[in-house]
Amino acid sequence: MIKILAIILAVGGAISLIMGIMGIFGSMAVGVSPWALAILGFIFFLSGTGMLKSRKDTDVIKAENNK
């Protein structure tokens, strides 16, 4: 379950970061501030990739506790 959330955060952050960068350089019109999209996308992308690298999945934790 944690891995699924991490993948969603990483993919959503990457999409938001790309849209924000494209909005900053003027090639895409977005309804909100492109700087806000870029900053939030960067934060979500880093948190998603960090969770993917460091967190164990809940199934693995349950299996370790049952030993």
C-alpha positions as CSV (number, residue, x, y, z in Angstrom):
1,M,0.0,0.0,0.0
2,I,2.9,2.4,0.8
3,K,4.5,1.6,-2.6
4,I,1.3,2.5,-4.4
5,L,1.0,5.8,-2.6
6,A,4.7,6.5,-3.4
7,I,4.2,5.7,-7.1
8,I,1.1,8.0,-7.2
9,L,3.1,10.8,-5.6
10,A,6.1,10.4,-7.9
11,V,4.0,10.3,-11.1
12,G,1.7,13.1,-10.0
13,G,4.7,15.2,-8.9
14,A,6.5,14.6,-12.3
15,I,3.4,15.6,-14.2
16,S,2.9,18.8,-12.1
17,L,6.6,19.6,-12.4
18,I,6.6,19.3,-16.2
19,M,3.4,21.4,-16.4
20,G,4.9,24.0,-14.1
21,I,8.2,24.2,-16.0
22,M,6.3,24.5,-19.4
23,G,4.1,27.2,-17.9
24,I,7.1,29.2,-16.6
25,F,8.7,29.2,-20.0
26,G,5.5,30.2,-21.7
27,S,4.7,27.2,-23.9
28,M,1.6,26.1,-21.9
29,A,-1.2,28.1,-20.3
30,V,-2.3,26.7,-17.0
31,G,-5.2,28.1,-14.8
32,V,-2.9,28.4,-11.7
33,S,0.5,29.9,-11.1
34,P,3.1,27.9,-12.9
35,W,5.6,28.5,-10.1
36,A,3.2,26.9,-7.6
37,L,2.9,23.9,-9.9
38,A,6.6,23.6,-10.3
39,I,7.3,23.9,-6.6
40,L,4.6,21.5,-5.5
41,G,5.5,19.1,-8.3
42,F,9.1,19.1,-7.1
43,I,8.1,18.4,-3.5
44,F,5.7,15.6,-4.4
45,F,8.2,14.0,-6.8
46,L,11.0,14.0,-4.2
47,S,8.7,12.7,-1.5
48,G,7.4,9.9,-3.8
49,T,10.9,8.8,-4.8
50,G,12.1,9.0,-1.2
51,M,9.3,6.8,-0.1
52,L,10.0,4.3,-2.9
53,K,13.7,4.1,-1.9
54,S,13.3,3.9,1.9
55,R,10.0,2.4,2.9
56,K,9.1,-1.2,3.2
57,D,5.7,-2.2,1.9
58,T,3.0,-3.2,4.4
59,D,3.0,-6.8,3.1
60,V,6.7,-7.2,3.9
61,I,6.2,-5.7,7.4
62,K,3.4,-8.2,8.1
63,A,5.5,-11.1,6.9
64,E,8.4,-10.1,9.1
65,N,6.2,-9.8,12.1
66,N,4.7,-13.2,11.6
67,K,8.1,-14.9,11.7
